[in-house]
Amino acid sequence: MKTIKSWIANILMFLLTAFWGTLGIIASFWSTKAAVDFCIRPWGRTILNSFGVKLDVDGLENIPRGKPCLILYNHQSTFDILAFSAVVPVGWKAVMKRELLYLPFVGMVALLSGHYFVKRDGSVNDTKQVRDIVKDLKTGTDAVMIAPEGTRSEDGNLLPFKQGVFLIASLSGAPIIPMIIWGGKDIRPKNQIKIDLDKSKKMTIRVLPAIDPNDYPKGKKGREELSQLVRKQMEDEIEKIVNQV
């Protein structure tokens, strides 16, 4: 029975992604904000609501409106994307691995909306993307979503952070907004196709106060201090969430 329910959930997710993705492709020709407001946010909400997944959200007021920022979130599951897509109240672009460019509908919407694709191998392409992100954070109004771990954690514990994230923060001067997303791994763990809606139907999102990278020295020392501070704040918030469950 669980297997049947999981396949039904996957088919429903694909159909909803196809529907909102098609609209998103059209909206992307207008602006990133149009794609987020009218397609990406409804996509996340519709799928979560269809599965009965409830979001416990706090701290959205910490995300600045009309100003660029770096939202750094921990990553456990593909459901994290649905969760933050459903609630982040501003226009945003995400930094994602290049393989997602070939994901049906999602990759096309992301490409047309100006999201960032990286190989995570230090190649020339990644260096160019860093320059593009820094430029957009200096001149634009969208938030940039980055998972500093670079990949999903299987057990929820934070993986080592990629230091390029803090290079972007230091060069751009954009405020860092730490975000905790918890519960996705209980619905769809890393590297699994099945969707388990019997174990849990709740996800928690906590948005922490902004950190100003300009308060820290330029160079490696300042970036390391920023990384340690963000990690400590995220770990402390994770501990609070786990203790409340």
Residue, then its C-alpha position, 0 to 999 in steps of 0.5 A: m500500500k505504501t508503494i502504491k501511495s508513493w507512486i500516486a504521489n510522484i505522478l501527482m507531483f509530476l503533473l502539478t510540476a508540468f502544469w505550473g512549469t508550463l505557466g512558469i516558462i511563459a511568465s519567465f519572459w516577463s520577469t523573475k518576479a512574475a515567475v515567482d509570484f504567479c507560478i513558482r510560489p503556487w507550485g510549491r503551495t499546491i503540491l504541499n497542500s495536495f499532500g497535506v504537508k503543513l508548514d510551521v513558519d516563523g521569521l519571514e519578517n527578517i527577509p528584506r523587501g526590495k533589497p538583495c540578500l543571500i538566503l542560506y538554507n540547510h538542505q535535506s530533501t527535494f521537499d525543501i525547494l517546495a517549502f521555501s518556494a511556497v513561503v519566501p515573500v520576495g523575488w529570488k533566484a537560486v544557485m543550483k547544480r547544473e544537472l537540474l538544468y535538464l529536469p523537465f519544466v523545472g530546468m527550463v523555468a530556472l534557465l529562463s528566469g535567470h537562476y544560476f547553474v554551477k558544476r561545483d568543480g571550480s571551473v571557469n563557468d563557476t567563476k563566471q557565475v560567482r561574478d554574475i551573482v555578486k553583480d546581481l546582488k550589488t545592482g538588483t533587488d532579488a534574493v539569492m538562495i544558496a545551500p552552503e552545504g552544496t548537497r543534501s544531508e542524509d541525517g539532517n546534520l549540517l555538512p561542511f560549508k562551501q566557502g565560495v558562498f562567503l566569498i560571494a557575501s564578502l564581495s557583494g556586501a549583501p546581508i546573509i539571512p540564515m534559514i532552517i528547513w526541517g522535516g523534508k528528510d522524513i517525507r523524501p530522504k536523499n537519493q530516494i524516489k519514494i514519498d512517505l506521507d505516513k511518517s510525517k506531514k509537517m515541515t518547519i521553517r525558521v528565518l533568522p535575523a540578518i548578518d551584515p558581512n561588512d562587519y567582518p574583515k575582508g579576506k579569508k579570515g573574515r570569510e571563515e568567521l562568517s562561516q563559523l557564525v552562520r553554522k553556529q546559528m543554524e546548528d543552534e536553531i536545529e537543536k531547538i526544532v529537534n527538541q520541540v518535536 
